[in-house]
Amino acid sequence: MKKAFTPFLAALATSLLLTGCNTETTKTETETTATVNPADSIAAMAGDSARMGKPGGVMVDGVAMTADKDIVDNAMAAKSVSTLVAAVKQAGLVETLKGPGPFTVFAPTNAAFDKLPKGALAGLMDPASQANLKGVLTYHVIPGRLVAADLRDGQVLTTVNGEKLHIAIKDGKVMVSNGKDAPATVQIPDVISSNGITHVIDGVVLPL
């Protein structure tokens, strides 16, 4: 692979428990250590659905992603993110992402994984590379519930693996990047689950 992946942090468990909000504003960006929705609780699930005006659930691959299911169960029903589901299983993150969270997940599609350099995905899925796989996957996860309306151009979020994820908004489209490579674009925003929010993206974002 072209890049050296950031190893999965030994302090993952601590990162998962982050619930505070610590923001620092500069002239060019806002850095968020653990950005959360104002009502970051089980009750927020119903509030998010009402706020988005989609109580019946967002459709992904013709299947309704409903708020009574957790992030993993909703993802398992969508064919276009089956590679991500397989990677989550291989990394041993299923129970984490089925936990109470809450989490915001930027979920790459199968086509997004296909864009990786030849052999990169196979290398990550090798059992010997489980730590690297965890590092990549948790780079796509933010503590807290963030719908698209909560994201701002120039915002910098701290991911579960401790690295920074950069947010850009152009022509109404939300994009995420590592701050160096071309960004991935949110294709399907605001998939509401019982333990968080998923935004389906068209690229895999690699930690620097």
C-alpha positions in Angstrom: 0.0 0.0 0.0 1.1 3.6 -0.6 0.5 4.7 2.9 1.6 3.5 6.3 -1.5 3.1 8.4 -1.7 4.5 11.9 -1.7 1.5 14.3 -4.8 1.0 16.3 -4.5 2.9 19.5 -4.1 1.0 22.7 -6.4 3.6 24.3 -9.4 2.7 22.1 -11.5 1.8 25.0 -10.9 5.3 26.5 -11.7 7.0 23.2 -15.0 5.2 22.9 -16.0 6.6 26.3 -15.5 10.2 25.2 -18.7 12.2 25.8 -17.4 15.7 26.3 -17.2 18.5 23.8 -13.9 20.3 23.4 -13.8 22.8 20.6 -11.0 25.1 19.5 -11.6 27.7 16.8 -8.9 29.1 14.6 -9.2 31.4 11.6 -9.5 28.5 9.3 -11.0 25.6 11.2 -12.8 24.3 14.1 -11.3 21.3 15.9 -13.7 19.1 17.8 -12.4 16.5 20.3 -15.8 14.8 20.8 -18.5 16.6 19.0 -22.0 15.5 20.1 -25.5 16.4 19.4 -27.1 18.6 22.1 -29.3 15.7 23.2 -26.8 12.8 23.1 -28.9 10.1 24.6 -31.3 7.2 23.7 -34.0 9.9 23.4 -32.0 11.6 20.7 -32.7 8.7 18.3 -36.4 9.7 18.0 -35.4 13.4 17.9 -33.0 12.9 15.0 -35.6 11.0 13.0 -38.1 13.7 13.5 -35.6 16.4 12.8 -34.8 14.8 9.4 -38.5 14.3 8.7 -37.9 10.6 7.8 -39.5 8.6 10.6 -39.9 5.7 8.2 -36.1 5.4 7.8 -33.7 6.3 5.1 -33.6 4.0 2.1 -30.3 2.3 1.2 -30.3 -0.3 -1.7 -34.1 -0.3 -1.6 -34.1 -1.2 2.1 -35.4 1.1 4.9 -32.7 1.7 7.5 -34.9 2.0 10.6 -34.1 3.7 13.9 -35.1 0.6 15.9 -32.0 -1.2 14.7 -28.4 -0.6 15.6 -25.7 0.5 13.2 -24.5 -3.0 12.4 -27.9 -4.5 11.9 -28.9 -1.7 9.5 -25.6 -2.0 7.6 -26.1 -5.8 7.2 -29.3 -5.2 5.4 -27.6 -3.0 2.7 -25.9 -4.8 -0.1 -23.7 -1.8 -1.1 -21.8 -1.8 2.2 -21.2 -5.6 2.5 -17.5 -5.1 2.2 -17.5 -2.8 5.2 -19.6 -5.2 7.2 -17.1 -8.0 6.4 -14.2 -5.7 7.4 -16.0 -4.8 10.7 -16.4 -8.5 11.5 -12.7 -9.2 10.6 -11.5 -6.4 12.8 -13.6 -7.6 15.8 -15.6 -4.4 15.9 -19.1 -5.8 15.7 -19.9 -5.8 19.4 -18.4 -2.3 19.7 -20.6 -0.9 16.9 -23.6 -2.7 18.3 -23.0 -1.1 21.7 -24.8 1.9 23.2 -22.3 4.4 21.6 -23.5 6.7 20.3 -21.4 6.8 17.2 -21.3 8.7 13.9 -20.0 6.4 11.1 -18.9 7.4 7.7 -19.5 4.2 5.9 -17.6 3.5 2.6 -19.5 1.6 -0.1 -18.2 -1.5 -1.8 -17.2 0.7 -4.8 -15.2 2.9 -2.4 -13.2 -0.1 -1.3 -12.7 -1.1 -4.9 -10.9 2.3 -5.4 -8.1 1.3 -3.0 -4.7 0.3 -4.6 -4.5 -3.2 -5.9 -4.0 -5.7 -3.1 -4.7 -3.1 -0.3 -8.0 -4.5 0.8 -6.7 -8.1 0.8 -3.8 -6.9 2.9 -6.0 -5.3 5.4 -8.3 -8.3 5.6 -5.3 -10.6 6.4 -5.6 -11.7 10.1 -2.1 -10.5 10.6 -3.2 -7.0 9.7 -6.1 -6.8 12.2 -4.6 -3.8 14.1 -4.2 -1.8 10.8 -7.7 -2.7 9.8 -9.1 -1.5 13.1 -7.1 1.7 12.7 -8.6 2.3 9.3 -12.2 1.5 10.3 -12.2 3.4 13.5 -10.9 6.4 11.6 -14.4 6.5 10.1 -16.1 6.6 13.5 -16.8 9.7 15.6 -18.0 9.6 19.2 -21.5 11.1 19.4 -24.5 11.6 17.1 -23.9 14.0 14.2 -26.4 14.4 11.4 -25.4 16.3 8.3 -26.9 19.5 9.6 -24.4 19.4 12.5 -21.4 19.3 10.3 -19.6 22.5 9.2 -17.2 23.5 6.5 -13.6 23.5 8.0 -14.6 21.4 11.0 -12.0 18.9 12.3 -13.3 15.9 14.2 -11.3 13.6 16.4 -12.1 10.0 15.5 -12.3 6.9 17.7 -8.7 6.0 16.7 -7.5 9.4 17.8 -6.7 10.9 14.4 -8.3 14.0 12.8 -11.0 13.8 10.2 -11.6 17.0 8.1 -15.0 18.1 7.0 -15.7 20.2 4.0 -19.0 21.3 2.5 -19.2 22.3 -1.2 -22.4 23.0 -3.1 -24.4 21.5 -0.3 -22.4 18.2 -0.3 -20.6 17.0 2.8 -17.1 15.7 2.2 -14.6 14.0 4.6 -10.8 13.7 4.2 -7.6 13.2 6.1 -6.7 16.8 5.2 -4.3 15.8 2.4 -5.9 13.3 0.0 -8.9 13.9 -2.2 -12.1 13.8 0.0 -14.8 11.2 0.0 -18.3 12.6 -0.6 -21.4 11.7 1.5 -23.8 9.9 -0.9 -26.5 9.0 1.6 -26.6 11.1 4.8 -28.4 10.7 8.0 -29.1 7.0 8.3 -30.6 7.0 11.8 -29.9 4.0 14.0 -30.7 3.3 17.7 -27.1 3.9 18.7 -26.0 6.5 16.2 -25.9 8.0 12.7 -24.4 6.6 9.5 -23.4 8.6 6.4 -22.7 6.5 3.4 -19.6 7.8 1.5 -18.0 7.1 -1.9 -14.3 6.7 -0.7 -12.2 5.1 2.0 -10.4 7.7 4.0 -7.0 6.6 5.2 -5.3 8.0 8.3 -2.0 9.7 7.5 
